[in-house]
Amino acid sequence: MVHKLNNTSKLILSDAKKGKIFLLDGATGTYLQNNGLVPGGCPELMNIESPQVIKEMANNYYKNGSDITLTNTFGGNYFRLKHYGLENKVFEINKIAAEIAKSSAEVHSKKYVFGSIGPTGEFIEPLGSVTENEMYDRLLEQMKGLHAGGVDGFLIETQIATEETLLAVKVARENFDLLVLTSMVYDKGPRGYFSMFGLEPHKSLDLLYDAGADVVGTNCGNGSDRMLEISKIFRENTKSPLLVQANAGIPIIKKKDIIYPESPEFMVDNYKKLIDLNINFLGGCCGTTESHIKSFSNIIRSHNERI
């Protein structure tokens, strides 16, 4: 699908197609839990109540090498915010989150912000109770807030439902001129990798690119070993831009603490292989910290200097 992109989106996409690898940030939830988010609290409310924490999160990632940070809006849609009585603040929360991240990006040189759009937690009829029209409007509401705040692209991430993912891409394409990235979660079973609703990685490529996504990929749910396996499947089936954000392994619980076992050193070995596969957008998901990002930055910078 051919669609209009603004100049910033064109530049990012053009650079990626020329071989540049962009480094995204690390885990948002992990950072916020270590910086004031109480158990059961609403992460997105911190954009309003603790904006300095959110700004410092972006600053930390930029300082450690991220080219792109995500807005603190993973659960910033109507349905998820309704759990906290914040359903009337969707536009406001998303706009503020984008403005905070952009204010941090502007302090640095050539840094960008992508709007994080996570799964709504609901399903479209007949599987769920939400009509397609309502889902469209709720997704549009969140994207309008992010756009008003100045994001440089939308990352429709951690998706599990094929129909919702395709609809989110449609909303973005029909209403905005921003870069659209989509990222799904795959589980490994006896027959290989599948999304929760049975979509294989290589089949998702055609579906999502045809729907209008500029970049397709995977995030969350897997450590870097399995992300490398999925990435090989992706790259065997497309030359188009790809995105990968691995967890720092699968979490384990020790003395009531959640521990992510993959160190920066361990993940770097696999990320070197992801670079060799020309995965154009790399970042970290759950459990990854500024230390992980700094380690990724070193090897990505070395790659980018050679192209």
Buried (B, 14 or more C-beta within 10 A) or exposed (E): EEEEBEEBBEBBBEBBEEEBBBBBBBBBBBBBBEBEBEEEBBBBBBBBEBBEBBBBBBBBBBBBBBBBBBBBBBBBBBBBBEEBEBBEBBBBBBBBBBBBBBBBBEEEEEBBBBBBBBBBBBBBEEEBEBEEEBBBEBBBBBBBBBBBBBBBBBBBBBBBBBBBBBBBBBBBBEBBBBBBBBBBBBEEEEEBBBBBBEBBBBBBBEBBBEBBBBBBBBBBBBBBBBBBBBBBBBBEBBEBBBBBBBBBBBBEEEEEEEEBEBEBEBBBEBBBBBBEBBBBBBBBBBBBBBBBBBBBBEBBEEBBEEE
